[in-house]
Amino acid sequence: MSSNSTSPRSDGDLSTSDKPCPPDSSPISLTSLYHPDLQRIIDWATSPSFATPDWAEFRLAPLQFEELQGLKGNRSSIWRDLKYDYSRADQVLSLRTPTSRGHESLVLQLAVKIRDLLAQNSSDAAPYKPGVNRRLADDSRPFSDHSQDFSRLGQEVFQTGQSVVDCGEDLVKTGEVIVSLGEISPCFRQTIADYGEWIADYGRRVAADGQRMQGDGRRVEEGAYRMADASRRMGETAQSIDEYCQRVVDLESATISYRTENGERVQRDPDAQFGLEGRSKPTLIIEVAWSQSKKDLERMALEYIKCTQGEIRAVVGLDVDYAQWKSARLTVWRAVVNDKELVGVSSESMVIRSERGVENPDPKAGLRLSLADFATHEDLKQCPFLEMIPIFIGAKEICAMIDQAEQDNRAWKATAE
């Protein structure tokens, strides 16, 4: 998640922006009811939106955090719109208000696009945008039809070969008869015998050709069987992709929790997340950094993956220059898992748009995922083909999303002022 922070302040919050501080007269005056640390958060959250930074961090003890959760559970209050990350180990609460319209717009656009791409790989995909599974199903039909044709051809070749074998055997018998006729005429015995042997030898060669034709026929039939099997497996794969895509659900920004290596419980509200039905944790998380450094995104991504032992398989981080709306860098972190456990984290990063605002012209540049990034380790063992099903959003389209987010942010600010 993003954070718009500067140096720590003396009044207890860890980081704020350079925007004006909330006025002394807070809309809610409950100082006497809450711990001072919690009251600072109440004052921050209930200050006028134009004076409140998008992000701020506060020191907050676990007891006060539990009390804050009670406030957040009140649907009639501002807390229902707040998103937060809380580390019990560090006793640090990071809050984001619903005022960062550009950030929310970009997150929503990315999530919607991924949902659309997943839908294209399911049976519900629009006919003019067939998914991989539909292409597999369509391709499997001609395989099935051709396999039947090849099977018939193989049988015909085999039968023809049998006829040639029979013909060769008849020639051999004819040659043997001619050889025997040489005994009747001693004068031409050798000539007749030689001719008979030639006929018999020719018959043997014809019979051998017939046997080879039979072999060819058998091989054609075997090829037909393999085509039929390939058709069946393609159809099964298409059905598996369809069923798998329907299992992936958009979890939006629901709160997730896990324990750190020290056993402390951490709670976070990812910007966006996708998971599988029936599972408590997401498998893919998206974080859009408005002003966080790349190091902050990396720290968060490694925590997500390592502290869940790879249950969170992939983290997508998009770092956008909030101030200038020019540069954008995309990084994907992935869990590296052997047969039993998490052994590391890999990452790949690329520039989507330069500091001068120049889009990456490479048509292959962009967010490149696969269905494996939404899968569990057990799923990949059973369905290794998931790694071959792409989910791709090009750099050009991501830049268009950022431009749209900028427009949404400007429109909101103009309305707020």
N, C-alpha and C positions, 0 to 999 in steps of 0.2 A: 504494500500500500504506500501511498505517497505521503510526504511530510514536508511542510513549508516552514523551516526552522532556522533560527540564528543562534546566537550564544545564549546560555541559560540566564534566566532572570532571577532577581533576588527575591521575588515574591512567591517562589515555590514552583512555578511551572518551568519545565525544562527547556522548552523551545516555543517561540512564537514568531510571527512575521513582523515586518516593520510597519504594519498597519496600526492605526490608533488603538489604544487599550480601551477596554469597555468602560463606560462612564461609572462614576461612583454609585449613582442611584440605579441599582439593578432592578429589572422588572419584578424580580422575586426577592423578597427580603426575608431570608430564612437562616441568617447567620447564626442565630442562637440555637438552631435545631441541628446543625450539622458540624462536623469536624472542619476546621479551617481549610484543610487540603481539599475536602469535598466541596466546600463553599466556593473555593476558587474556580472549580470546574463548573459549578452551577452558574456563577457570574459570567464565565466565558461563554457557556452554551446559550445563555439567555440574553446576551448582549445583542445590540442591533447587528444585523447581518453584514452591513457595510463596514463595521468596525471589527468583525471577527475573522481571523485568518482561517484558511481552509483546514489547516492542520495545527495541532498543538499537542505537546507532551507534558504530562504532569506526574509528579511523584504521588503515589497513592498506595496506602497500606491495604492488604487483603481485606481487612474488616470494612474499611470504607468502600472498597470496590464492591463488596457484597451489597452494601447499602445503595450504591449507585445502580446496581443491576435492578434493585427494586424500583428505583425511579424510572429506569429504562423500560420496565415492564408496564408502566402506566401509559396506555395507548392515547390518553388525552394530552400528554405532555410532549415537549420537544424531543425527549429522549428516544422516542420510537424511530426517529429519522437519523439518529447518530450512529455512526459506525466506529468501531474501536478495536484496538489491539491491547491486550493486557498481559504483562509478564509478571507473574508472582515472584519469580526469582529476583528480578531487578526492581520490583514494585514501581513499574512505570506504566502509565496509561497513555495511549495515543488516541486522540479523538479526531474525527473528521466530520464537519458539518455538511448538511445537504446543500451548501452554497457553491460548491465547485462544479458548476454546470458543464464546463468544458470537459472536466475529468469524467463525470458521469456519462456524458454523451459518448465519449470515446469508448469507455468500458461497454456501454450498451451496444454500440455498433459492432464491436468485436464479438461480443457474445451472440448477437443475432446472426452474424455472418457464419459463425461456427455452427450454430443450430441449423442454418440453412444447408450448409455443406453436409452435415450429418443426415439431414432429411433426404438429400439427393442420393444417398447411398442406401435408402430404405425403399420399401415398396410404395410408400406414399409420395415418392418424388414425382414432380410434374413430368409429364411425358416428353416435354421439349428439353428437359434437363435430366437425362437418364443417369442414375448412379452406377457405380462399379458393379453392384450386384445385378442390376438390370442388364447391363452389357454382358455379364457372364451368363445370365439366363438366356439372353438372346443368342449369344455365340454358341451355347450348348446345343441349341436346336439343330442347326445345320450339321454339327458333329454327329448328332444322333441319326439324322437322315442319311448322311454320307456313310456312316458305319454300316447301315443296313445295305446300301448299294455295294459297298466293298465286300461285305459278307457274301452277297449273291455272286459277285464277280469271282471271289475266291473259290466258291463252290463250282462255278462253271469252268474255271481254269483247272481245278482238280479233276473234274469229270473229263475235260478234254485230254488232260495228261493220261488219264486211265485209258482213254480210247487209243492214244498213241502207243502206250505200253502194249495194249492188246494187239495193235497192228504190228509192232516190232516182234512180238512173240510169234505171230503168224508167219512173218518173214523168216524167222529163225527155223521154224518147222518146215517152211517151203525149201529153204536152203538145204536142210538135212535130207529131205526127199530127193532133191536134185543130186546130192552126193551119192545117194544110194543107187540112182539110175546109172551111175558110171559103171557099176558091176555088170550091167546088161550089155554094154558095148565096150569091150576091152580096148578098141582102137581110140575111142575118145574118153576113156576113163579119167585121165588126168585133167583134161579140159573141163569135163563135166563136174569133176570133183572140185576143181578150182572155182568154177562159177557158183557151185552150190555153197562153198565156204564163203564166197564174197557176199552172196545173198544172206546167209546166216549172220555174217558179221554186221552187215548193214541193218539187219533186223535187231541185233543186239544194241547197235547205236541208237536206233529209233526208240527202242524200249527204254534206254537210258534217258533219252530226251524226254520221253513221257514221264518218267519218274521225277525228273527235274521240274517238269511242269506241275506235277502233283505237289512237289515241295513248294513251288511258287504259290500254288493255290492255297496251301495250308498257311503260308506266311501272310498272304492277303487276308485270309480269314482271321488270323491272329491280330493283324493290324486293325481289322474291323472291330474285334472285341476290345482292343485297347482304346479305339476311338469311342466306343460305346461307354467304356468305363470312365474315360475322360469327360464325356458329356454328363455322366451321372455325377462325378465329383464336382464339375463346374456348377451344376444345378444345386448340389448340396452346399457348396461354398457361397453361392449367391443367397441361398436361404439363411445361412449362418450370418452373413454380413447384415442382411435385412434384420434378423432378430437381434443382433448385437447392437446395431445403431438405435433400435427402439428401446434398448435397455439404458442407453446413455441419457441422463437427464441434466438439465440446467439447474444447478443449485443456487444460482444467483449469488448473493453475498451473505449467506447464512453463517452464523458464528460456528467456528470449529475449535476444538480444544485437543491438546495433546500434552505429553510430559516431556520435559527437556532431559538431557543426559543426567542432570542432577536430581531428577524426580519432581521438579517443580512444574505445576500445571500452567500452560500458556493458552490464552484464548485470543483468537484473531477473527476479523471479518475480512476475508479476501475480497478484492474488487469483483471478481467473477470466479466461478468454479463449476466444474462438470464432474459428475460421478455416475456410478451405476446404481440402478434401483436396488434397494435392500441393503446397501452398504452405508456405514456411518460416516466414512471419510471420503472426500473427493479424490479423484485420481489425477485431475488436471486443474491447476490454479492459474489465474491471470491476474497480474498486478501491473497497474499503470502508474508509473512514477511521474508526478507533476514536477517535483523539484528535488526528489531524493537523488542522492548520488548513486552511481552504478554499484559502489561498494555496499550501500544499504540494501539495494535490491538483491545482490548476491548473498548477503548475510541472511536475508529473509528466505530466499529460495533454498539455501542449504539447510536452514532450520526446518522448513516444511518437509523436505525429503528425508533428512537424517533422523529427525525426531519421530517420524512416523514409520521408520524402517522401510522406506520405499513404498508405503501404501499410497502416498502422493507420488505418482510416478514422474510427473512433469510440471514445471513451473515456467510460465511465459511472462517475461518482464519487458515492458515497453517504456523506455525512458524518454520523455518528451521535454524539450526546453520550454517550460511554461512561460517564461518572460518574453522570449522572442518568437516562439511558435515556429522555429525553423528546424533545428536538429532533432533527430529521433533515432534511437538505437534499439534494436530488438535482440533479446537474448533468450535462449531456451535452455533450461537446466533439466537434466533427466537422470533418474535413478539408474545405477548400474547394478544389476542383481544377478548373482549366479544361481545355481540350482536351489540354494537354501536361504541366502541372506543378502542384504545390501552390502556391496563391496566398494561403492564409490558413487560419485556424481560427475557426470559429463556436462559440458556446456558448449554451445555454439552461439556466436554473436555476429551481428552485421549492422552496418549503417543503413538505415532506411532513407534518411534525408540528412544531408550534410549541414554544417553550421551556417552555410550560406543559403540554405533552403533548396539545394539541388537534390532532386529525387535520384535514387539509385536506379540507373537505366537497365541493369541486368534483369531480363525477364524471369530469371530463376530466383531472384532475390525476394524475400518476404518471409512470412510465417509458414513454415513447412512442418506440419504435424502428420501423424498417421493414426489409425484407429488403435495402434498399440499404446499411444500416449493416454488413452482413455481406459486401458485395460488393467486388470490385475495380473500378478505374476502367474497365477493359476490359469487365467484365460489364455495367456500367451503360450503356455505349454500345450494347451489343447487346440489353439487356433493360431499357429505361427504366421498364417497368411495375413493377420491383422497389420503387420508391419508394412505390407505392400499396398495398403489402401490409403491413399493420400488425402490430407486435408490441407489445402494450400490457399493462402491469401497473399497476393502479390504486393510488392512494395508500392506500386502505383495506387492500388486500392487503399492501402493503409494510409498513405499520404492524403488521399481524398477524405478518409475518415477524420484525420487530424484537422484538415481544413474545415470540415463540417463542425467539428467540436469547437474550433476557434469561433466560428460564426455563432454557434449556440451560446458560447460563453459571453461574447460581446453583446448579444441580444439580451441575455439575462441581466448583465451589468447595467445596460442602458435602462432596463425596466426597474431595477432595484434602486437606481439613483433618482 
